[in-house]
């Protein structure tokens, strides 16, 4: 007679009520759409994204913040200004989002990661 597996034998276990779900880790590529993040999280998201892009050897990325009132753009640019991983940044060309996105050229220097916030 075969033994029946109980729910306790399953791995990974289902989260219990009140436990946070596992974090969702989006794939890292050369463009990040910031519309899906809460405005309060944007500075940290941008910093972490830039660091991961440098680790992966990306030289240029595009941050999509939208056109709207310009508040997200201002927040993004405040993070980029003086950031040790950022060589330059500017509005994207029209075919890549215009002023609704910012193109960022990253420093290829791995030492810059040590100085990143």
Buried (B, 14 or more C-beta within 10 A) or exposed (E): EEEEEEEEEEEEEEEEEEEEEEEEEEEBEEBBBBEEBEEEEBBEBBBBBBBEBBEEEBEEBBBBBBEEEEEBBEBBBEBBEEBBBBBEBEBBEEEEBEBBBBBBEBBEEEEBBEEBE
